[in-house]
Amino acid sequence: MADVIYNTAEEGSVSHKRRREMNRQIVNDTENMEMQSYPEAQAEAKAVKSQKPRKKIFKRIKRLHEHGMHDDIRYRGPLSFQSFQALGWFCIIMSVVVMLLKIRMKINPDLAESLAKRYDLLGYVPAMSLPFMLIANFSRILNNEEGYWKQLLRNGLSTFLIVVIFNLFFYHYVVGVVNFISLDPQQVMPLLMGLVKMVTAHGFISFNIFIDLFLCTLFMFFLFYKPKRIFTGKLVYLFRLFAILPVGYEFGSILLKVACANGQVVIPIWAFPLLTVKPPMTFVVFMLMVIFLKFREVRFCRHGRTHAEYEEFLQTNRNSLHFSIYLTLMLVIAAVADLIIMLVMIIQQAGSLEAFETLDPNNFHPIAIAVGFGKSIPLLFISPIMLFYSYTRKPRFEKIGTLLPMVSMVVIVLIVIQGVYQLIAVAGLPRIDFNELKEMLESMLMLLMME
């Protein structure tokens, strides 16, 4: 009985296996018949089996708002803002040397002939001081090294001190000494203005670059700063309109210098430190630099990103590299445009290309000199340096940044003292007989004791 049950179960399991194999064979035969009856489906199936996943040759370029600290690049230029600050102070020192050398060349024509070519090369160095300082200050705001208030306070205080020191030195010492030795004190100021006209050929001297730095920082402050109390909500647009004030001061200073070069107005000497230094094309570069950053902020925040995320994006090496490349292109374009404008004005003044070589450079277009055309050509020398610059790089020696202005001011004072000494020696002042001076002082002392 048990053997019969076992055999029956074994036969049932075998028949079950055979049934599954038969069903599988029927399904395969059915698929083969369908593939044979439909050649298009057969070809499509073969194509799907033989097709391999393709590799993408070009990766999708991320948009600006998709970047951040998570995908930042490693490249960071070797030059920091402190390097540009040091270059700026070096150019300021050289500008003092060039100014004293120019005065000495006016007094000594023989020296002017021997140093003519060297002076032309040195004349480009002072024009590079403002761009270096401007980029350094601009970068200290971008990398959160300094805020707007600190820069406004430092540049505003520096401007005020230069105005006070200049007027104190000029009116107390220069005018006082000339009044003491002059027989007609009323002719002192016309005499000094004549000396200024002789040295500059347009009737004024603009040298205070700190007022330019103050105006540029003020312009950035009104465009980028987020007010927290008064100008909130829609009133922030009114706050942005205040950026017209520094731009208006800049244009007012240019118009005043043009009017002075034309002889329409006379700029008093006390106002010389209040004149801006920026040439027109340098001012254009600064405006384009600010517009570039403002446009990137609008693009970044348009896709739902916050202002805080944009501030974080400013700290990336990617944005620093884009900033350096963009500014390099702007410097080259501005320098080439300034060169073309200057050449056109020279040819126009000469009247023809034949008379171009006989044109006296000392009589070149006083309006162009007053406005500053031709002074932005040195931007070509700065442009390749910008490719090695990164505002995200921290300086190695931070204490140098605080000592650099003080050391530079000491060097400038020593150069001025030495320059005045050299000018006195070149001027050929009459010799003093100390015996006669001693007798004159003794007689004056006796008269005072008798009184």
C-alpha positions as CSV (number, residue, x, y, z in Angstrom):
1,M,0.0,0.0,0.0
2,A,2.8,2.3,0.8
3,D,4.6,1.6,-2.4
4,V,1.5,2.5,-4.4
5,I,1.2,5.8,-2.7
6,Y,4.9,6.7,-3.2
7,N,4.7,5.8,-6.9
8,T,1.6,7.9,-7.4
9,A,3.2,11.0,-5.7
10,E,6.3,10.6,-7.8
11,E,4.3,10.4,-11.0
12,G,2.4,13.5,-10.0
13,S,5.6,15.5,-9.4
14,V,7.0,14.4,-12.8
15,S,3.9,15.3,-14.6
16,H,3.9,18.8,-12.9
17,K,7.4,19.5,-14.1
18,R,6.6,18.3,-17.6
19,R,3.6,20.6,-17.7
20,R,5.7,23.7,-16.7
21,E,8.2,22.9,-19.4
22,M,5.5,22.5,-22.0
23,N,3.9,25.9,-21.0
24,R,7.3,27.6,-21.3
25,Q,7.9,26.0,-24.7
26,I,4.5,27.3,-25.9
27,V,5.2,30.9,-24.7
28,N,8.6,30.9,-26.6
29,D,7.0,29.4,-29.7
30,T,4.3,32.1,-29.6
31,E,6.9,34.9,-29.3
32,N,8.9,33.5,-32.2
33,M,5.8,33.3,-34.3
34,E,4.9,36.9,-33.5
35,M,8.5,38.1,-34.3
36,Q,8.4,36.2,-37.6
37,S,5.0,37.6,-38.5
38,Y,6.0,41.2,-37.6
39,P,9.5,41.9,-39.1
40,E,9.4,45.5,-37.9
41,A,9.0,44.4,-34.3
42,Q,11.8,41.9,-34.8
43,A,14.1,44.6,-36.1
44,E,13.2,46.9,-33.3
45,A,13.9,44.3,-30.7
46,K,17.3,43.6,-32.2
47,A,18.1,47.3,-32.2
48,V,17.1,47.6,-28.6
49,K,19.3,44.7,-27.6
50,S,22.3,45.9,-29.6
51,Q,22.0,49.6,-28.5
52,K,24.5,50.7,-25.8
53,P,24.2,53.7,-23.5
54,R,26.0,56.7,-25.1
55,K,28.3,58.9,-23.2
56,K,27.6,62.6,-23.1
57,I,30.4,64.5,-24.9
58,F,29.4,67.9,-23.5
59,K,28.3,68.3,-19.9
60,R,25.5,70.6,-19.1
61,I,26.9,74.0,-18.1
62,K,25.5,75.1,-14.8
63,R,23.8,78.5,-14.5
64,L,25.0,81.2,-12.2
65,H,22.5,80.6,-9.4
66,E,23.4,76.9,-9.3
67,H,27.0,77.5,-8.2
68,G,28.1,77.9,-4.6
69,M,30.7,76.7,-2.1
70,H,29.8,73.1,-2.8
71,D,31.3,73.1,-6.3
72,D,33.9,75.9,-5.9
73,I,37.1,75.7,-8.0
74,R,40.6,75.4,-6.4
75,Y,42.4,78.1,-8.4
76,R,43.2,81.2,-6.6
77,G,45.5,83.9,-7.9
78,P,48.8,84.5,-6.0
79,L,48.2,88.3,-5.5
80,S,46.0,89.5,-2.7
81,F,44.5,93.0,-2.1
82,Q,47.5,93.8,0.1
83,S,49.7,93.4,-3.0
84,F,47.7,95.9,-4.9
85,Q,47.7,98.2,-1.9
86,A,51.5,98.1,-1.8
87,L,51.7,98.8,-5.5
88,G,49.3,101.7,-5.1
89,W,51.4,103.3,-2.3
90,F,54.5,102.8,-4.4
91,C,52.8,104.7,-7.3
92,I,51.8,107.5,-4.9
93,I,55.4,107.9,-3.8
94,M,56.5,108.0,-7.4
95,S,53.9,110.6,-8.2
96,V,55.5,112.9,-5.6
97,V,58.9,112.3,-7.1
98,V,57.5,113.0,-10.6
99,M,55.9,116.3,-9.4
100,L,59.1,117.5,-7.8
101,L,61.1,116.5,-10.9
102,K,58.6,118.4,-13.1
103,I,59.1,121.6,-11.1
104,R,62.9,121.2,-11.3
105,M,62.8,120.6,-15.0
106,K,60.8,123.9,-15.4
107,I,63.5,125.7,-13.5
108,N,66.4,124.0,-15.3
109,P,65.9,123.6,-19.1
110,D,69.2,121.7,-19.5
111,L,67.9,119.0,-17.1
112,A,64.6,118.9,-19.0
113,E,66.4,117.9,-22.2
114,S,68.5,115.2,-20.6
115,L,65.5,113.6,-18.7
116,A,62.8,114.1,-21.4
117,K,62.5,110.4,-22.3
118,R,62.9,109.1,-18.8
119,Y,60.3,111.6,-17.6
120,D,57.8,110.4,-20.2
121,L,58.1,106.8,-18.8
122,L,57.9,107.9,-15.2
123,G,54.8,110.0,-16.0
124,Y,52.7,106.9,-16.5
125,V,53.5,105.6,-13.0
126,P,51.4,108.1,-11.0
127,A,48.3,107.3,-13.1
128,M,48.4,103.7,-11.9
129,S,48.1,104.6,-8.2
130,L,44.3,105.2,-8.2
131,P,43.4,102.0,-10.0
132,F,45.5,99.9,-7.7
133,M,44.1,101.5,-4.6
134,L,40.6,101.4,-6.0
135,I,40.7,97.7,-6.8
136,A,42.3,96.9,-3.3
137,N,39.5,98.8,-1.5
138,F,36.9,97.3,-3.7
139,S,38.1,93.8,-2.9
140,R,38.2,94.4,0.9
141,I,34.4,94.9,0.7
142,L,33.9,91.8,-1.5
143,N,35.8,89.5,0.8
144,N,34.2,91.0,4.0
145,E,37.6,92.2,5.1
146,E,36.1,95.7,5.8
147,G,32.6,97.1,5.8
148,Y,31.3,100.2,4.1
149,W,31.3,102.3,7.2
150,K,34.9,101.6,8.0
151,Q,36.1,102.4,4.5
152,L,33.9,105.6,4.4
153,L,35.3,106.7,7.7
154,R,39.0,106.0,6.8
155,N,38.8,107.6,3.3
156,G,36.7,110.5,4.5
157,L,39.0,111.2,7.4
158,S,42.1,111.0,5.1
159,T,40.5,113.5,2.7
160,F,39.7,115.9,5.5
161,L,43.2,115.7,6.9
162,I,44.8,116.3,3.5
163,V,42.6,119.3,2.9
164,V,43.5,120.8,6.4
165,I,47.3,120.0,6.1
166,F,47.5,121.4,2.6
167,N,45.8,124.6,3.4
168,L,47.6,125.0,6.7
169,F,51.0,124.5,5.0
170,F,50.2,126.7,2.0
171,Y,48.6,129.7,3.7
172,H,50.6,129.7,6.9
173,Y,54.1,128.8,5.6
174,V,54.2,129.5,1.8
175,V,52.1,132.6,1.8
176,G,53.6,133.8,5.1
177,V,57.2,133.4,3.9
178,V,56.4,135.1,0.5
179,N,54.6,138.0,2.4
180,F,57.6,138.4,4.6
181,I,60.1,138.8,1.8
182,S,57.7,140.6,-0.6
183,L,57.6,144.4,-0.9
184,D,54.0,144.3,-2.2
185,P,51.9,141.7,-0.2
186,Q,48.9,142.2,-2.5
187,Q,50.7,140.6,-5.4
188,V,51.5,137.4,-3.5
189,M,48.5,135.4,-4.5
190,P,48.6,136.4,-8.2
191,L,52.3,135.5,-8.2
192,L,51.6,132.0,-6.7
193,M,48.7,131.4,-9.1
194,G,51.1,132.4,-12.0
195,L,53.6,129.7,-10.7
196,V,50.8,127.1,-10.7
197,K,49.9,128.1,-14.2
198,M,53.5,127.8,-15.3
199,V,53.8,124.3,-13.8
200,T,50.5,122.8,-14.8
201,A,49.5,124.8,-18.0
202,H,45.8,124.6,-17.0
203,G,45.6,126.4,-13.7
204,F,45.0,123.7,-11.1
205,I,46.6,120.7,-9.4
206,S,44.5,117.6,-8.5
207,F,46.3,115.1,-6.3
208,N,44.0,113.9,-3.5
209,I,43.1,110.3,-4.5
210,F,41.4,109.7,-1.2
211,I,38.4,111.8,-2.2
212,D,38.1,109.5,-5.3
213,L,38.2,106.5,-3.0
214,F,35.6,108.1,-0.7
215,L,33.2,108.8,-3.6
216,C,33.6,105.4,-5.1
217,T,32.9,103.7,-1.7
218,L,29.9,106.0,-1.2
219,F,28.6,105.0,-4.7
220,M,28.9,101.3,-3.8
221,F,27.3,101.9,-0.4
222,F,24.2,103.4,-1.9
223,L,23.9,100.6,-4.5
224,F,24.7,97.5,-2.4
225,Y,24.0,98.3,1.3
226,K,20.8,96.9,2.7
227,P,19.2,99.5,5.1
228,K,17.7,98.0,8.3
229,R,15.7,100.9,9.8
230,I,14.6,103.9,7.7
231,F,14.9,102.9,4.0
232,T,13.1,99.5,4.2
233,G,10.6,98.0,1.8
234,K,10.0,100.1,-1.3
235,L,11.9,103.0,0.2
236,V,15.1,101.1,-0.6
237,Y,14.7,102.4,-4.2
238,L,14.9,106.0,-2.9
239,F,18.1,105.0,-1.0
240,R,19.5,103.6,-4.3
241,L,18.9,107.0,-6.0
242,F,21.3,108.6,-3.6
243,A,24.1,107.0,-5.7
244,I,23.6,110.1,-8.0
245,L,25.3,112.3,-5.4
246,P,28.9,110.9,-5.8
247,V,28.4,110.7,-9.6
248,G,27.3,114.3,-9.7
249,Y,30.3,115.4,-7.7
250,E,32.5,113.6,-10.1
251,F,31.0,115.3,-13.2
252,G,30.9,118.6,-11.4
253,S,34.6,118.4,-10.7
254,I,35.3,117.5,-14.4
255,L,33.2,120.5,-15.6
256,L,35.0,122.8,-13.2
257,K,38.4,121.7,-14.5
258,V,37.3,122.2,-18.1
259,A,36.1,125.7,-17.3
260,C,39.4,126.5,-15.6
261,A,41.4,125.2,-18.6
262,N,39.3,127.4,-20.9
263,G,40.0,130.4,-18.6
264,Q,36.3,130.9,-17.7
265,V,36.8,130.4,-14.0
266,V,39.7,130.5,-11.6
267,I,39.9,127.6,-9.1
268,P,41.2,128.9,-5.7
269,I,44.2,127.1,-4.3
270,W,42.4,126.0,-1.2
271,A,40.0,124.0,-3.4
272,F,42.8,121.9,-5.1
273,P,42.5,119.0,-2.6
274,L,38.8,118.8,-3.3
275,L,39.2,118.1,-7.0
276,T,38.9,114.5,-8.2
277,V,41.8,112.7,-9.8
278,K,40.1,110.0,-11.8
279,P,40.5,110.2,-15.6
280,P,37.2,109.7,-17.5
281,M,38.0,106.2,-18.7
282,T,39.1,105.1,-15.3
283,F,35.8,106.3,-14.0
284,V,34.0,104.3,-16.7
285,V,35.9,101.2,-15.7
286,F,34.8,101.7,-12.1
287,M,31.2,102.1,-13.2
288,L,31.3,99.0,-15.3
289,M,32.9,97.1,-12.4
290,V,30.0,98.0,-10.1
291,I,27.4,97.3,-12.8
292,F,28.9,93.9,-13.3
293,L,28.5,92.9,-9.7
294,K,25.0,94.4,-9.4
295,F,23.9,92.6,-12.5
296,R,25.2,89.3,-11.2
297,E,23.4,89.8,-7.9
298,V,20.1,90.4,-9.8
299,R,20.7,87.2,-11.9
300,F,21.6,85.1,-8.9
301,C,18.6,86.2,-6.8
302,R,16.1,85.9,-9.7
303,H,15.8,82.2,-9.3
304,G,14.8,82.0,-5.7
305,R,18.2,82.4,-4.1
306,T,18.5,84.8,-1.2
307,H,20.8,87.8,-0.7
308,A,22.6,85.9,2.1
309,E,23.4,83.1,-0.4
310,Y,24.7,85.6,-2.9
311,E,27.0,87.0,-0.2
312,E,28.3,83.4,0.3
313,F,28.7,83.1,-3.5
314,L,30.9,86.2,-3.5
315,Q,33.4,84.4,-1.3
316,T,34.0,81.7,-3.9
317,N,37.1,81.4,-6.0
318,R,34.9,81.0,-9.1
319,N,33.4,84.5,-8.7
320,S,36.9,85.9,-7.9
321,L,38.2,84.5,-11.2
322,H,35.3,85.8,-13.2
323,F,35.8,89.2,-11.6
324,S,39.5,89.2,-12.6
325,I,38.8,88.2,-16.2
326,Y,36.0,90.7,-16.6
327,L,38.1,93.5,-15.1
328,T,41.1,92.6,-17.3
329,L,39.0,92.9,-20.4
330,M,37.5,96.2,-19.3
331,L,41.0,97.7,-18.5
332,V,42.2,96.8,-22.0
333,I,39.2,98.2,-23.7
334,A,39.3,101.4,-21.7
335,A,43.0,101.9,-22.3
336,V,42.7,101.3,-26.1
337,A,39.6,103.7,-26.2
338,D,41.5,106.4,-24.3
339,L,44.5,106.0,-26.7
340,I,42.3,106.3,-29.7
341,I,40.6,109.4,-28.3
342,M,43.9,111.0,-27.5
343,L,45.3,110.3,-31.0
344,V,42.2,111.7,-32.6
345,M,42.4,114.9,-30.6
346,I,46.2,115.3,-31.4
347,I,45.6,114.9,-35.1
348,Q,42.6,117.3,-35.0
349,Q,44.8,119.9,-33.2
350,A,47.7,119.3,-35.6
351,G,45.4,119.8,-38.6
352,S,46.9,116.9,-40.6
353,L,49.1,113.9,-40.3
354,E,52.0,115.7,-41.8
355,A,51.9,118.3,-38.9
356,F,51.6,115.5,-36.3
357,E,55.4,115.3,-35.8
358,T,55.8,119.0,-35.4
359,L,53.2,119.3,-32.6
360,D,54.6,120.6,-29.3
361,P,53.4,118.2,-26.6
362,N,53.6,121.0,-24.0
363,N,50.8,122.9,-25.9
364,F,48.6,119.8,-26.4
365,H,44.9,120.5,-25.9
366,P,44.6,122.0,-22.4
367,I,41.0,120.7,-22.1
368,A,42.1,117.2,-22.8
369,I,44.9,117.5,-20.2
370,A,42.4,119.0,-17.7
371,V,39.8,116.3,-18.2
372,G,42.4,113.5,-18.1
373,F,42.4,112.0,-21.6
374,G,45.5,109.9,-22.2
375,K,46.0,109.2,-18.4
376,S,44.1,105.9,-18.7
377,I,46.6,104.3,-21.1
378,P,48.7,102.8,-18.1
379,L,45.7,100.6,-17.5
380,L,47.2,98.3,-20.2
381,F,50.1,97.6,-17.8
382,I,47.7,96.7,-15.0
383,S,45.6,94.3,-17.1
384,P,48.0,91.4,-17.2
385,I,48.6,91.7,-13.4
386,M,44.8,91.3,-12.9
387,L,45.0,87.7,-14.2
388,F,47.1,86.8,-11.2
389,Y,44.9,88.6,-8.7
390,S,42.3,87.1,-6.4
391,Y,40.3,89.0,-3.8
392,T,39.6,85.8,-1.9
393,R,43.2,85.3,-1.1
394,K,44.1,86.3,2.4
395,P,47.4,88.3,3.0
396,R,50.1,86.4,4.7
397,F,51.3,89.4,6.8
398,E,48.2,91.3,8.0
399,K,50.3,93.8,10.1
400,I,51.9,95.1,6.9
401,G,48.6,96.5,5.8
402,T,48.5,98.8,8.9
403,L,52.1,99.8,8.7
404,L,52.2,100.4,5.0
405,P,50.3,103.8,5.0
406,M,52.4,105.2,7.8
407,V,55.7,104.1,6.3
408,S,54.7,105.5,2.9
409,M,53.7,108.9,4.5
410,V,57.1,109.1,6.2
411,V,58.9,108.3,2.9
412,I,56.8,111.0,1.1
413,V,57.7,113.6,3.8
414,L,61.4,112.8,3.4
415,I,61.2,113.0,-0.4
416,V,59.5,116.4,-0.2
417,I,62.1,117.8,2.2
418,Q,64.9,116.5,-0.1
419,G,63.1,117.9,-3.1
420,V,62.7,121.3,-1.6
421,Y,66.3,121.3,-0.7
422,Q,67.3,120.4,-4.2
423,L,65.0,123.1,-5.6
424,I,66.6,125.7,-3.4
425,A,70.0,124.6,-4.6
426,V,69.0,124.7,-8.2
427,A,67.3,128.1,-7.9
428,G,70.6,129.7,-7.0
429,L,69.6,131.9,-4.0
430,P,72.1,134.6,-3.1
431,R,74.9,133.8,-0.5
432,I,74.5,135.1,3.0
433,D,77.4,136.7,4.8
434,F,77.1,135.5,8.4
435,N,79.2,138.4,9.7
436,E,76.7,140.9,8.3
437,L,73.8,138.7,9.5
438,K,75.4,138.7,13.0
439,E,75.8,142.4,13.1
440,M,72.2,142.9,11.9
441,L,70.8,140.7,14.6
442,E,72.9,142.4,17.3
443,S,71.7,145.8,16.2
444,M,68.1,144.6,16.3
445,L,68.6,143.1,19.8
446,M,70.1,146.4,21.0
447,L,67.0,148.4,19.7
448,L,64.7,146.0,21.4
449,M,66.5,146.4,24.7
450,M,66.5,150.2,24.5
451,E,62.7,150.1,23.9
